[in-house]
């Protein structure tokens, strides 16, 4: 009888994935040990040289004080600039529509509305500028810039309808305003009066932009603080 050759026993070897995982664990342990050792060494050095921490703290305080001082100086400069802000109609006519919205925002800031912001753009839902005046009234302003000024297309009733549909229910306006450097049609003016909207036409804009009187002093029937929204 022929003898069968002895069967070879297979030696167990870990899979490549397990080998990679083990190698990663070892590497992580080595890095963690090195980091902990470095931290301990730095802490011990700082404890032995405590004056370094004191100097770093003083420098940090000085840097923070300098940053705060610069912010205060910038705020003061902005306040001075806003107080003297003036625009001529020719300047407003030459602006891009987006810059015109920024100019209206800046005029509201000049009048004391510190939170005035430009929100115009895609999906603005009829609001280009929002602001809260010093008496707490919420202003929502839609801007209609005309490149050719009074010779441009007139602001019509549909523009007022958009403002009327969103200013109060969507944006929570106490005062809803449309501002233009162009013309406003008579039907649009009538619609605004019926719906308690305010129109700043070219003539009113000229007085507001070139003077120092706030907008609420130039408009009629602006609601009193805490009163009915108009």
C-alpha positions in Angstrom: 0.0 0.0 0.0 1.1 3.4 -0.8 1.3 5.8 2.0 -0.4 9.1 1.6 1.9 12.1 1.9 1.4 13.9 5.2 -0.9 16.9 5.0 0.7 20.3 5.4 -0.6 22.4 8.2 -1.5 25.9 7.1 0.0 28.6 9.2 -2.4 31.3 10.2 -1.5 34.7 8.9 -3.4 37.9 9.6 -5.2 39.6 6.7 -3.8 42.7 5.1 -6.7 44.8 6.4 -5.9 43.7 10.0 -2.3 44.4 9.5 -3.0 47.9 8.2 -5.3 48.5 11.2 -2.7 47.3 13.6 -0.1 49.5 12.0 -2.4 52.5 12.3 -3.1 51.8 15.9 0.7 51.5 16.6 1.3 54.8 14.8 -1.5 56.5 16.7 -0.1 55.3 20.0 3.4 56.5 19.1 2.1 60.0 18.0 -0.1 60.3 21.1 2.8 59.3 23.4 5.0 61.9 21.6 2.3 64.6 21.9 1.7 63.9 25.6 5.4 63.9 26.3 5.8 67.3 24.5 2.9 68.8 26.4 4.3 67.6 29.7 7.7 69.0 28.7 6.2 72.4 27.7 4.1 72.6 30.9 7.2 71.8 33.1 9.2 74.4 31.2 6.5 77.1 31.7 6.2 76.3 35.4 9.9 76.8 35.7 9.8 80.0 33.6 6.5 81.5 34.8 7.6 85.0 33.8 7.1 84.0 30.2 3.4 83.5 30.8 3.2 86.9 32.5 4.8 88.6 29.5 2.5 86.7 27.1 -0.5 87.8 29.2 0.6 91.4 29.2 1.1 91.4 25.4 -2.3 89.8 24.9 -3.9 92.5 27.0 -2.1 95.3 25.1 -3.1 93.7 21.8 -6.8 93.5 22.9 -6.7 97.1 24.1 -5.2 98.2 20.8 -7.9 96.4 18.8 -10.7 97.8 20.9 -9.2 101.3 20.6 -9.1 101.0 16.8 -12.7 99.8 16.7 -13.8 102.8 18.8 -11.9 105.2 16.6 -13.4 103.6 13.5 -16.9 103.9 15.0 -16.3 107.5 15.8 -15.1 108.2 12.3 -18.1 106.5 10.8 -20.4 108.6 13.1 -18.7 111.8 12.0 -18.9 110.8 8.3 -22.6 109.9 8.6 -23.5 113.2 10.3 -22.0 115.1 7.3 -23.3 112.7 4.6 -24.8 114.5 1.6 -25.8 113.5 -1.9 -26.8 115.6 -4.9 -29.3 114.2 -7.3 -26.7 114.1 -10.0 -24.6 111.8 -7.8 -27.6 109.6 -7.1 -28.5 109.4 -10.8 -25.0 108.2 -11.6 -25.0 105.3 -9.1 -25.6 101.6 -9.9 -28.9 100.4 -8.5 -27.1 98.4 -5.8 -25.0 101.4 -4.8 -28.2 103.5 -4.7 -29.6 101.0 -2.2 -26.4 101.4 -0.1 -26.8 105.2 -0.3 -30.3 105.0 1.0 -29.1 102.7 3.8 -26.3 105.2 4.7 -28.9 108.1 4.8 -31.0 106.1 7.2 -27.8 105.6 9.4 -27.1 109.3 9.2 -30.6 109.9 10.6 -29.9 107.7 13.6 -30.9 104.2 12.4 -27.9 102.3 13.6 -29.1 98.9 12.4 -29.9 100.1 8.9 -28.9 97.4 6.4 -29.2 96.7 2.7 -31.1 93.5 2.1 -31.9 94.0 -1.6 -31.0 91.3 -4.1 -32.5 88.1 -5.5 -35.5 87.0 -3.3 -35.6 90.2 -1.3 -39.4 90.0 -1.3 -39.9 93.8 -1.9 -37.4 95.0 0.7 -34.1 96.6 -0.2 -33.3 98.4 3.0 -34.5 97.7 6.6 -34.0 100.0 9.5 -35.2 100.9 13.0 -35.4 104.6 13.8 -34.5 106.1 17.2 -38.2 106.0 18.2 -38.4 102.2 17.6 -40.3 102.2 14.4 -39.4 99.5 11.8 -38.8 100.9 8.3 -39.0 98.8 5.2 -37.8 100.5 2.1 -38.0 99.5 -1.6 -35.6 101.4 -3.9 -36.3 102.1 -7.5 -33.3 103.6 -9.2 -33.6 105.1 -12.7 -30.4 105.6 -14.6 -31.8 108.5 -16.5 -33.5 110.1 -13.5 -36.7 111.9 -14.3 -36.4 110.8 -17.9 -36.5 107.2 -17.0 -39.5 105.0 -16.7 -42.0 106.0 -13.9 -42.6 104.0 -10.8 -46.1 102.6 -11.2 -48.8 100.9 -9.2 -47.4 97.4 -9.6 -44.2 98.4 -7.8 -46.3 99.7 -4.9 -48.4 96.5 -4.9 -45.3 94.4 -4.3 -44.3 96.6 -1.4 -47.8 96.6 0.0 -48.0 92.8 -0.2 -44.8 92.1 1.7 -43.7 95.1 3.8 -46.0 94.4 6.8 -46.9 90.7 6.7 -43.5 89.5 5.7 -41.0 92.1 7.0 -43.0 93.5 10.0 -42.9 97.1 8.8 -44.3 99.9 10.8 -43.5 102.3 7.9 -43.4 101.1 4.3 -41.6 103.3 1.9 -40.7 103.4 -1.8 -37.8 105.6 -2.8 -36.9 106.6 -6.3 -34.8 109.1 -8.1 -37.3 109.1 -10.9 -41.0 109.8 -11.5 -44.1 108.3 -9.8 -47.4 107.9 -11.7 -50.5 109.6 -10.3 -52.3 106.3 -9.9 -49.3 104.9 -7.9 -49.5 108.0 -5.6 -53.2 107.4 -5.1 -52.7 103.7 -4.4 -50.0 104.5 -1.9 -52.3 106.9 -0.1 -55.1 104.4 0.0 -52.8 101.6 1.3 -50.9 103.8 3.8 -47.6 103.5 2.0 -45.1 106.4 1.7 -43.6 107.6 -1.5 -40.2 109.4 -1.6 -40.2 110.9 -5.1 -37.3 112.7 -6.8 -38.2 116.1 -5.1 -38.4 114.6 -1.6 -35.3 112.6 -2.2 -33.4 115.7 -3.2 -34.4 117.4 0.1 -33.6 114.3 2.2 -30.2 113.5 0.6 -28.9 117.0 0.5 -30.0 118.1 4.0 -29.8 117.0 7.6 -33.5 116.4 8.3 -34.5 112.8 8.9 -36.8 111.2 6.5 -39.7 110.9 9.0 -39.8 114.7 9.2 -40.3 115.0 5.5 -43.1 112.4 5.2 -46.8 112.9 6.1 -48.7 110.7 8.5 -45.8 108.7 9.8 -47.1 106.6 12.7 -46.2 107.6 16.2 -44.0 105.2 18.2 -46.0 102.2 19.3 -48.9 103.3 17.2 -50.8 101.8 14.3 -48.5 100.6 11.4 -48.7 102.8 8.4 
